[in-house]
Amino acid sequence: MSLPAARGHRRQKGHPPVLSRFPGTARRAALTLTAAGLALTALPATAGASPGSAPLARYHHQHLTWKSCVLGPDDTTGKELEQAGARCADVTVPLDYSDPGGRTITVAISRIPATDTDRRVGPLLINGGGPGGESLGDAPWVRKAMKDVAARYDVVGVDPRFVGRSTPLDCRWPTGSAWRGAGEDRAGFDRMAAFSKDLARRCRTHAGDVLPHATTRNTARDMDVIRAALGERRISYLGYSYGSYLGEVYTTMFPGRTDRIVLDGVIDPARYGARLWLGVERANRQALKGWASWTAARDATYGLGRTRSEVLATVERIRRAAARAPLRLGEHRLDEHVMPIVALNGLSQDNDAAYGDFAQGVRDMLRASEGREVSPSAWLAGVLEFVLTGTDSPYGSAQAAIVCGDGAAPRDPEIYWRDVQRTRAQDPLFAPVTNNLNPCAFWDRPRERPTTIRDDLPALLVNATGDPRTDYDGAKTVRAMWPSSRLVTLHGADQHAVYGVYGAPCVDDAVNAYLATGRLPGRDIGCGPPAHD
């Protein structure tokens, strides 16, 4: 899932996926998802019309114009796609599926064609998470992860509606993330309520005409238009984090239109919604402890403490300092609301590079708390730019629009305040974030009612036991929901998104075997714990 936080380490080794989705370069975001089912729609029947139906015929039979993916001399994503043999196209879809003859928008896709045409399976569509994450550029690294089986697929990256190169949605926010900590007292909480209310107001002002149509259900409908426009009867799908929820929704809305489904970083649909952070505190505390142990073993490098307890005490000291007065980090100020977001952002990937980035960032925050002049590290500077400037306003805007549009949130701020107060003593770092309000508390009511995910979906599920974004309990719940599914578990890793990202041969081989044969494993698979250097 990608949880709605600041950006994290999505893809070390140049890999981009997440439950969060991590669009952009080294700084990426984290988030998750909700559930929708066929029978409970509030829209007319044409909104979920079957692929051959007349209202959507012109979209299903449209001609796609394939072109270079390179937009200019500085387009790194486009150049990577071109080197991998990809071409790009814009797919026209209705803005409003209840009015297919009305306004249209475009969804940008990339495609690396199959080379083994005699054994071609079909297209594999990719969603790397978010919501709000770009996936058009993911085809090259996914194809590499697929190894030999990639030759049998058209690997298709998709920027969902209102994301990346698709028709944009921008609320002109002063931030790339709607999520903040509640602060230390009622005054801080009230500041965040006012902040969230202002973000919702900006969206109504600058994007009110499209907000009702920024939903997971409409993204799933777009996927089916893409399927038809590609001339395919069925599609295979690889979804990470929030992308797992999108896969659950698509297969529910369009049964019989899917072939091989892989969901990595699995979201329990019952837990998807405006308060999707609830319940991840325990996994993040565990991930923080794992990082602290790693950092303590490198005290000579980072100077944060020689034992795990000392490192954790350093983090707590920084949290308290930021609560007393904002920390000066270059041109940015880190306060009680943002410091916990930085911590969450540093805990999505379990590898030396990600741990080192976070340790360096914590060292910078420690020095700032001691009154030193600090130029933040590249990782920390990227997170602060993401959270404290409008550079990534389109990402945060689309993310909030989808989460808030998928389901209604409690509207009374007192509900959130009580939850924050009830949990902060046990977890003063993470609970004031996971229990806090966000713009969804001030959003207009969704157009469609929540729906129910089917319970008979055959899929290969992948999750790490210590995933701090899409909690492992969610994967186990979905596995129990779907007796026809199988679960591949990476034990002992505090890792969000595994296949093709973490470098676990046991996991990668299991996924590739399924993609090659279409046969799920006979039983669930457990992959052994990793070893850090």
N, C-alpha and C positions, 0 to 999 in steps of 0.2 A: 504494500500500500504505500503510498507516499503520504505522510502526514503533513498537515499544514504547518510547517515550521519554516525556519530559514533554510538556506541551502546547505546541503551536506556533501559528503564524498560519495557520489553515486558510483561513478565508474572510475576506479583506479585503472591503470593500464589502458586508458583511453576508452573505457567502456561506459556507455551511458544509461542504464535503466533505473527506476525506483517507485515505494508506497507513498509512497512519496515519490515524486518525480524530480529529477534534478536537471532541469534544462540549462543550457549554457555550457560553460567550460568547467573549471575546477570547482566552482561553487554551485551547488545544486540544491533542490528543495526536497522537503519530505512531507508526505500526506497520505490519506486513505479514501474510504468509499461507502455507498448505500445499496439498497436492493429494490428492484422493480420487477413486477410480474405482469403477465399478459392480461389477465381478466379484470384487473382493477384500474384500468385507465379511465381518465376523465375526458379524454379527447374522443372525437368521432372515430368511427371504425377505420376511416382512410388513414388515420395517423399511424397505424401499425400495419398498413396494408401489405399483403403478400407480394412477393417480387413480381408477379405477372399482372398485378392489378392495374387498371386503366389510369387512376389518378397519378401514379408514380411512373408510368410507362416511359415518359420522355426522359426521366432521370436514369432509369435502368438501362435504356438503350442509347444513351448519349455516346458520342464519339470522343475518346480521350486523345488529346494532342500531347505526345511525349516529346520532351525537350531537354536541353542541358539543365542540370541542377545548379549550375554555377551562376550566382546572381551578380558577381563582381569580383574584382581582383583580391578583395579581402575576405571572400566567402570561404572560410575553411571547411565548413560542413559540405558545401557544394563540391569543393575540390575532392574531399574524401569520397563522396558519392560517385563522382565521375571516375576516379581512379579504380573504384570497385565495379565499374561497369553499369552504374545505375542511370536511369533516366527519370525525369519527374513530370508530373501532370497535375492539373487542377480539376477536381471533380465537382460538378455543380449539384447542389442539394437544396431543398426548400428550407428557408429560415424557419417556417412554421409548417409542420407536417399535417396540421389540420386544415391548411390552406395551400395545397401543393401548387396551385396556379399563381400564387402570390410572389412575394420577394424571394430572391435566391441569394445564397452565399456560396463560397467555394471552400473545399477541403483539399489541402495539398498532400500529395503522396509521392513516394519514390518507389522504384522497383528495380531489383537486380534479377534478371530473368534466369530461369532454370537452364542449365547447360545439358543435363541428361534428359533430353526430351522424350526418349523412349520409356523412361520410368518416372516421368513427371507426376508428382502428387497434386500440385496446384499451388495457389498463393498461400503464404504464411503472413498474416497481418500482425503488426507489432504495436503494443502500447507499453511505454516505459513507466507509466505512473503519473502521479500528480494528485488531483486533476490539475491541468494546466501545463503539463509537460510536453515538450516537443518530442516526437518520435520519428520524424521524417529522416533524420540523420542516423538512425540506429541500425539500418539495414546492413552496413558493412561489418560492424563488429558482431552482430547476431549471426551473420553468415559465417564468419570465422569460427564462432563457437559451435556451429552446427557441423563443422568439419565436412566429411565426405557427403553426408546426407544433404548438404546445402545445394548440391548440384540438381537435386530433384524438386526444388521449390523455387517459385518466384517469391523472393523475400521483399515484403512491401512495408515500408515505413510510412506512418500516417501522423500528420499534425492534426489533431482533432479540431472540430469547429471552434473558432475563436482563439486558436493557439498557433503560435509560430507563423508559418507562411500561409496559413488559412486566413479567411476573413477575420480580422482582429476584434478584440473586445478590450477596451482600455478605459478604466474609470478615473484615470489621472490621479492615482494615489501618490502620496509622498513616501511610499514603502513598497517592497515586493512581497510582503507577508502580512496577513491580517492578524496573525497570532502573536500574543504578548503574555508576559507574566502579569498577575494581578497586582503585584507590589506587596508592600509590607502592612498596609493599613487601609482603612476605608477611603481615605483621600486618594491613595494610589488606585484602588479599584474603581473609584468614580472617574478618575482620569481615563482609565481604559474603557469604561463604558462610553464616555464622551468620544474617545478616539474611534471606537467601533461604530458608534452611531454616525460619525462623520464619514467614515469609509462607506457605509451603506448609502448615505446621502449622495456622495460623489458618484456612486454607481447609478443611482436613479437619475442623476443629472446628466451624466455623460454617456450612459449606455442603456438607459431605461427601455429603449425600443427593442433591444435584443436580449435583455436579461431573462425574460420568461422562457427563452428558447435555449438557454445554456444549461443543459441537463445531461445526465448520463443516458437517459432513454433516447434523447435525440442524437447523441453521439452513436449509440447502437444502431439507430435507424440510418445514420450516415454510413456506418460500416456496411449495412446491407445494400445501400445504393452503390458503394464501392465494389462490393462483390458482383453485383449485376453488371455494372459498367465494365468490369474486367472480363465479363462473359463467362463467369463461373457459376456452377450450381451450388458449390459449397466452398467454404474457406477453412483453413487452419488458423490457429491464433496462439500468440505468445503474449501474455500480459503480466507485468510486474506491478506489485503493490496496488495502487488504485486500479491499474490495468486488470488485476484479477477480478475486481468488482465489475468492471466494464464487461469482462468476459462472461461473468455470471449473468449479467443483464442481457447481453446479446443472445446467449444460448437459450435463455428463457423466452425472449421475445420472438426469436426466429428458430424454433426447433426444426431440426432436419437440415439446417443450412451450415452446420459445422462438421468438420472432419476431425482433426487432431487438436486438442486443446491443452495448453500448458499454462498453469497459473502459478506464479512464483512470488512469494510474499503474500500469503492468502488472507483476504479479508473476510471475516464472518459478516454476511450481509445484514444480520440482525443488529450488528454494532456499528454499521455505517451510518453516518449522518453528521449533523452540524457539530456534535460533541464527540467526534470520532477519536479524539485524543484520550478520552476516558479509559482508564485501565492499562495504559502503557507505562505507568510510573515504575512498576516493579521491574520490568524488563530493562528500562533505562537506568535504574539504580544498579542493576546487575552489570550492565554494560559499562557504567562509570567505574565500578569496582575493577572490572577486567582491565580497563584502560589504566587505572591507577596502579595496578600491580605491574603492568608493562612499564609505566613511567618511573615507578620507584626503582626498577632495575637499571634505569638510565639516569639516575640522579646527577651524575657527573655532567651530563649533557643539558638537562633541563632545570635542575635545581629546585624541584617542586616537593621533594621529600624522599627519604630513603626507604620508607615502608608504605604499603598501601594506605594505612591509616593516616600517615603524615600527608600524603598527596590529597586524600579526600578532605583533610582538615584545611589544606591550602585552598581548595575549591570553595569550601564554606567561608573561609576568610575573605575571599574575593567577593562572594555573594553579599556578605554583610557590608563590605566596604562600598559596593555599588549601591546598596540600599541607603547608606548614609549620604553619599554624594556621588554624582555621575563621574565615572573614570574617563580621563582624557586619553584618547588613543588616536594620535594624528589629528585629523579634522573632525573626528567623530566623538560623541559622548555616550558612554555605556552606562545605562542606569538600571534600576531594579527590575524594570519591565523587559529589558533586552538581554541582560546577562544570562537568564535561564534559557532563552532561545539560542544563544550562542552555544551553551552547553549541550542542549538537545541536538543541535546541528552537528556537533562533533562526534556523535555517537551512532552513526548508521552503518559504518563499515568496520570490519574486524581485520585489519591488516597493519603492517608496520608503517606504511606511508600515511594512512589516515590517522593512526595513533600519533605519529610524529607531528602532523599538522596541528592536531588538537593540543598536544603538549606545548608546542611552540606558542599557540594562541593563548593558552592558560598562563604561560610564562610572561607574555606581554601584558595580560590583564593584571597579573600579580605585581609587576613593576609599576604599572599605572596606579595600582592601589597604594603603592608606597610613595607616590608623588613624583615618580621619575617621568621624564619626557620619553615617550614611546612612539616609534613608528611601527605600526602593526605589521605582522608577517603577511605574506601574500594571501594565505588562507583566511586569516582573521579580517584583513582589509576587505576581502571579497564578501564575507558574511555581513560585515557592517554596512557595506555599500548596498547590499541586497535589502537589509532590514531598514536602514535609516535614510535611504534616498529613493527617488522615484524611478531609478534606472530600470527596474524590473516590474514596474507597475502593471504592464500587461499580464505578466505571469500571475501575480497575486490577485489581480482583478478576475481573471478567468477561473482561477482556483476557487475563490470565494463564491463566484457566481454559480458554479456547478454544485459545490457542496450545499450552498444555501438554497439552490433551486431544486435539489433532489428531495429535500424533506424539511418540514418546519422545525424550528428550534423553540425552546422555551423563551417567552418574551419578557418575563419578569426578571430584572437584574438581581432581585433578592435571592432567587433560586441559585444563581451562580455564586453569589457572595457567601451564602450559607455553605455551599459545597467547598469553596476555597477555605473557609474558616475551619470546617470540619476536618480537612485533610492536611493542612499546612504543617501542623506540629509533627506529623509522621514523616513528611517529605517537604521541607521548606524550599527545595530547589525546583522540583518538577511539578508537584501538585498545584501550585498557583498558576501554572500554565495549562495543565490538562483539564482543570476544572473551571477555567476562566471563561467569560463570555467572549463573543466575537461578533462580526457584523451580522451573522445570521439571526441574532436576537432582534435585529431592527430591519429585517428584510421583508419584502412583500411575500405573501403566502404563495407556495408553489402552485403551478397550474395543474399538475398531475398528482394524484395520491400515491403514496408509496405502494409498491407492489411486492409480490412474493416470488422469490427465486424457486425454480423447479428443484425437485429433490431426486431427480433421476439422471443427472448429467454425468456422462463419462468424461473424465479429465485426469490429467496427471498434475498433482499438486506438489509444490516444492516449498520448503520452509526450513530455516535454521531455528534451533531451539532457543537461541538468545536474541532473536530478531527484535530490536527496540522500536520498530515502526509497526510492522504487522505481527502482532504477538502470536507465538506458536499455538496458544490456546485456540486462536481463530482458525488456524489450519486444521487442528484436530476436530473442531466443531464442524467445519465444512466436510471433512472426510467422513464424519459420522452421518451427516446429512445425505451424502451421496455414496451409497454402498457400491455404486458402479465406478467410483474413482479409486485412485491409488495415491499414497502420500510418500514422497521421498524426503527424508529428514536428514539435515546436516546437524549432527550433534556437536555441542561444545563450542559453537561460534556465535558471537554477538553480531550477526551479519544480516543486513537487509538486502535482499536480492542475491541469489546464489548462482543460478545457471549462467555460465559464460562470464560471470563477474568475479566470483570469489576464487576460482581456480581449484575446484574440488572435482577430480576426475570421476569419482563415484557418482556424483550428481550429474555431471555433464554427460557421462556415458549412458545413464539411465534415460535422460531426456532424449538424447540422440537415437537411442534404440527405439523408443516410442515413435519419434518422428519418422524413422526409417520404415517401421513395420506397421504402425497404426495399432499395435497390440499393447495394451497396458500390462505392466508386470503382474505376475500371478498373485503377488502379495505386496504390502508396503515394504519400502526399502529404507534401511538405516545406514547412513554413511558416518564413518568414524570421526572423532574430534580432530581438529587441525593442530599443528604444532607451530608456534611462533619461533622465529629465529632468536 
